[in-house]
Structures are given as C-alpha cells and as structure tokens.
Amino acid sequence: MAQAQAFVDSISAAVCSLVAFPPLSSSSPLGPTGRFAPSPTGPLHAGSLVAALASWLDARAHGGRWLVRIEDIDTPRSVVGADRIMLAQLINCGLLPDEPPLWQSRRGDLYARALQSLRDQLRVYACGCSRRDIELAWEATGQVRIRHGELVYPGTCRHGLKGKHARAWRLRCTHDDDSDLLIDWFDRRLGAQTQNVTQTIGDIVLQRTDGLWAYQMAVVVDDADQGVTHVVRGGDMTESTPRQIHLQRVLGLPTPHYLHTPVVMAADGHKLSKQNGAEAIDVSQPLAALRAAGAVLGVSASGTTVADWLASAVQAWAALYPPTSR
C-alpha cells in the first residue's frame, strides 16, 4: 500500500510540474471534464493510445480537465504493475492528467450506495440464473440469442426467484409495464443513435455472482462522481452507451456528451487488443506513436516535439469536433 501511495504521489508531482494546462483550483467550477479509463490488463497498445489521445485532445479543445481512472474492478483479470506501466506510458507521450489517478477497486462503497438506491426504487432484482440457465431458456423458445458471445437475458427472474438462490443483481431494462425500453442518443462522430435495450441486451448485471461490481455500474457512478461531462472512447463501447444512459436516468445522474472513435483493427480483422497479442506502444519514440494514433483519428498535426505536436493536434481536433456548449 505504501508503494502504491508513493506512486500516486509521484504522478501528482509530475502532473504539477510538467503539465502544460494547470489543474483548476479547488474553488473553480469543474467545467468540461474528460477521462481515460483503461483496464490494467497489460501495457497500453496502439488501440488504447488512440482512445487516450482522443479523450485528451477533446478535454483540451474544451479548455477542461482530463482525468485518468484505472478500471481495476475485475480483479481476476488485472495484472499487477500494469497500472504503473500505463501511467508511465501516458506521461512519456505528454498525456498528463490534471488530478491524481483514481482506482475503481477502492470505490466499492459508492457502488453499494448506488445499488441500495436502485433497490429502494425497485429498479433492480436478485437473479438466480447461471449462464446455462439462460441458454436453456432461449433453447426452449427455439431461438438462439447470442450476441458477440453474450447471451441476451430473457428476464427470467424479473418477477421473482421462484425458489432459486440469488446469484447477482440485475437492473430492469424495460418500462414499468414490461414493454421494451428504447434509448435514443446522439454521438458527436456517429450522429443519432437508437437501441432497443430490452431486445438487444436484456436486464444487465450490476453486481456479479462473485460479488464484484459490474463495469456498467462502476463507470456510470464514477463518471458522475468525477463530474465527467464528455466521454470520448473507442467505438467498441458504442453499444454499451444506451444501457449506461438508462442507468444514469434511474439514478438521477447527468448524461455526458459521447463520442466514439474508430476502432484499431488487428491483422486478423478483429479489434486490436491485449487478448490477440497487441504489442505495447514504444515509448522511446512517443512522437511516432502519437502521430500514428492521430492518423487513426483523422487528426493532421505538425510539430517536431511532443509538446508542439500535441498543441497542433488540439487545434485540428477542435476543427473536426467543435466544442460543445457544456
């Protein structure tokens, strides 16, 4: 723990001494706020640098704060020391957060309070279904409801466990009369979007069978708690946005502006990821790494140093995606 605190202190010192955009004072309004929220499953690769750069550029184009949040709630997948490596990579690329990083694994009390609020509103229910139970439920209808390997939950426990042992907590993704929930929203790059959450996703898990908090719960609570107003992230997260908006609404939380960037693809045609062998970015050549990430984003910038290139890239980003009014 002492080592972890020392590392946080060192990041804070680096931010205060090196960042070109000073943190806002505690007495100032928070203003526009963006964030980069990687999972510590390994070093940053080309795809994650694209997401980091995009969120940083957007925050700077808005004249706002940029935060880093380590999404380590899935502790079995977290790699010891990966958070330190990622933060060092960001610093080497000139992407310095305006506040010390935040670790989700230390914020369970916030998520528990949010779940209790939802329980008080009767918006969530205990679910006793295993993955096999869900498969059997869909097989019984003669339909296969698998989406990207994830089963759409059919609402089996929505009106009671019927003798099953509670395994997880799920959020109702229907209207009060059980009719389908449609979410319309706007993406600053992709335009108007809509999703039938009931049919596409089903009721989502907020707390897992093993007691760990689900990503959807943590990200919504943390974005609101940190005052995040602009979420800029990879396009693979686009389909998660409607369920997050639904959760924001039932918790009475604000909905940020969203922008989903192009996804960096691997040679096999799948999203580049640590799971398919994505290599760590070469921080010995940060300018080359930033230029490659900028090319993916359609950002044409100039500069022979990291600082100059980033300053030019902020202007190019603002031309592509004009700052919003909030």
N, C-alpha and C positions, 0 to 999 in steps of 0.2 A: 504493500500500500504506500509506504514511504517513497519507493521508487516511482510509482505512478504519479504521486503528487509532485515529486521533483520534476518529472517530465512535463506535467501541466504547467508548472511554474516557468520552465524553460521556454515553452511555447509562448506563454504570456509575455515573457521578456522579449522574445523575438518579434512578436507582433508589435509591441510598443516601440521598439527601436527601429524596425525596418519597414513597417507598412507605410505605403505612400498615402493612404487615406486613413487618417487618425480615427480611432473609435469615438463614437458620440459620448458626450459626458452623461453621467447618470441623471442629470436634471433635464436633459433634452428629450423630446418625444422620440420614440423609437424610429419612426419614419419607415420608408421602404426597407424590407429585410428579406434577403435570400439566404439559401443554405445549401450545403453539400453534405449528403448523409450516406457515406459508404458503410458497407458491412466489412468487418475486419477478418475476411477470409483469405487474405493474401495481399500482396502489394498492388498499388494502382497499375492498371494496364491502359492501353490506348483508349478503350471504350470508357473507362471511368474517368480518364483525364478529360475527355470530351465533355462529360457531364459536369465535372468540376469547373472547367474553364467557362462553360456556358453560364452556369449559375453565378460565377464570379463576375463575368462581364455584365450580366443583367443587373446585378446589385450595383456595380459601379456606374452603369449607364443611368440608373435611377438616383445616383448620389446617396445610396443607402448602405446598410450594414450587410456583411457577408459572414455567415456562421458556418462552423463545421460541427457536425453531430456524428458520433460513432454509433452506428446501429448494431449493437452487440447483444441484443436481447435473445438471439438464437445461440445460446452459449455453446451447444454441442458443435456448431459449425465455425465458431470463432477460433482464430489461430492466435496463440499467444505471441505478442510482439508485433502483430500485423498493424495495429493501430499506430504504433510509433513509426513504423516504416512509412505508412501512408502519409502521416503528418509531415515527416521529413521530406517526402517527395513533393508535397504541395509547396513547402517552403522553398525548396530548390527551384521550383517553377515560378516563384514570385507570387503564389496564391496564398496570401496570409489572412487568416480570419481576424475579425475585429474584436473577438472575445475569446477567452479560453474555450477549447472544445468541450463538448458535453457527451457523456457516455450514457446510453439508454439503460444499461444494466443497473444503474444506480437510481433509477426513477420509478421503481415499481409502485411506490405509494401513490404517485399521481395517477397511474393507470388503474389502481384499485379504487380510487375515489371516483374516477370516471365510470367504471363498471357499476359501482354502487348506485350512482345517479341513474344509470340506464335501468338497473333492476327496480329502483323506486318508480320509474316511469313505465314499467312493464314492457320495455323495449327489447329486452333480451330474455333468453330462456336457457335452462340447462339442457344439454344434448347428451344422449347416451349412445349415439351411433358410432360404430367403428367404420373405417373405410369399407370393409367388406359388407357391412350393413347397408351402406349407401349404394354399393354396386348391386346388391341383391334387390334393393328397392327399385332400381331402374330396370334391371333384368325382368322383374315381374311385370313391368309395363310393356316389355318388348322393345324398349328403346335403349340406345347406348348414349349416355350423356357425359362424355369425356371431352374436356376442353383443355388442350395443351397438357394432358396428363392429369388434370384436376377434375374431380367429379363435381358436377353442379348439385348442390344439396337440395333434395326434394321437399324439405320441410317436415320430415317425419316426426320430430319431437316438438314441433311448434306449439302444439296444444296439449303437451304432457309427455312424460317419460314412459308411461304405460308399463311400469314395472322395471324399466331399465335403470342401471346405475349411471348417475350423472358423470360424464367424462369431460365436457367442455362447456363454455358459454358461447352462445351464438346471438348475433344481432338480427332481429327481424328485418328482412329486406322486402317487405310488402307494405301496402297500405293497411290501415286498421281493419278493413273488411276482407283482407287477404287477397285483394286484387293486386295485379302486377305493379311494381314500382319502376317508373321510367324517370331517368335523370337526364336533363338537358344541361349542357355546359359548353363553355367556349374555351378553345385552346388558341393561344396567341400565334401559333405557327400553323396548326391544322384547321383552324376555323371551328364552326359549330359542330358539336358532337352530341350524340344521344345514345343511351344504353338502357335496355330492359334488364335491370339488375336482377330481378326475380328469376327470369328465364336464363340469363347468361351466367350468373354467378350463384344465385341462391343465397340463403341466410349465411352470413360469414362468421367464422370463429374469431372471438376476441381474446379468449383465454384458452390455451390448449389443454389437452389431456394431461400433459406432463407438468402443468402449472405455469408454463412460460407464457408470456404475453405475445399475442399475435402482432405481426408487423402493422396491420391496419389500425389497430388500437393505438400502438405506440406512436406511429407517425402523425396521426391526427392530433393526439393530445400534445405531443411535443411541438408541432408546428404552431399550435395556438398559444402554448405556454411561452414560446420564444418570440412571439409576435411576428412570425413569418407571414409576409404579405405576397411574396412571389415565389412560386415553386417552379424551378427550371430543372428538368431531369430527362433521362433517356426515354425514347419512345416506347420501350418495352413496358413502361409503367403507365401508359395511357389508359389501359383497361382497368387499372386499379382506381383511377380518379373518381368515377361515379360512386363507387361504394364508400370512398373516403368523404365525398361531398354529403352523402346520406348520413354518415356517422357525425360529421360536423353539424349537420342540421339538427339531429336529435339531441346532441349535446349542447346546442345553442352556441356553437363556436363559429367564428367568421370563416368564409371560404376564400382562400388566396386566389390570385391570378395564376393560371397554369400555362406552361409552355413545355412541350415535349420535343426533344431534339432528335435528329436522325440517329439510328442505331448503327454502331460499328459492327460489321459482319466479319466472321471468320472465313477462312478459305472454303470450309465445307457448307457455307450458306447459312449457318446458324449464327445467332448473336455471339459476338466475341465475349468470352467470359473466362473466369479462372477455372471453371469446370472443364472447358475444352482447350486448356493449355495456353491461354493468353499470357504473353511474356510481360514482365514488369517494364514500365517505361524507363528509359535510360536517362537518369537524372544528371549524368555527366554532360549531357547535351540538352539542357532544358529548352533552349530556343528552338531547336529542331523538333522536339516533342510538342511544343506549343504550336508551332506552325502547322504540324500535321493535324493536330486537334482542330485548329482554326479552319483548315481546309474542309474538314468534315462538316463544320458548321456553316460553311459558306462565307466565312469572315476573311476578307482580304485586308491584311495589315502590313505595315512596314516597320523596320527597326532592326538595328544590329545588336541591340542588347535586350534582355528580357523586359526591363522596365519600359524601354521605348516601344517595343513591340506590343506590350500589353496596353499602353496608353493609346496607341493607334487602333488596337483591336476594340477598345471600348467605344470609340467613335464609329467604327464600322458596324459593331453590334447595334448601337443605337439607331443607325440608319436602317438596318434590317428589321428591327423590332422596336419601334418608337416607345419610349417610356409611357407607362400607363398613368392615369390621373391619381392613383392611390399609392 
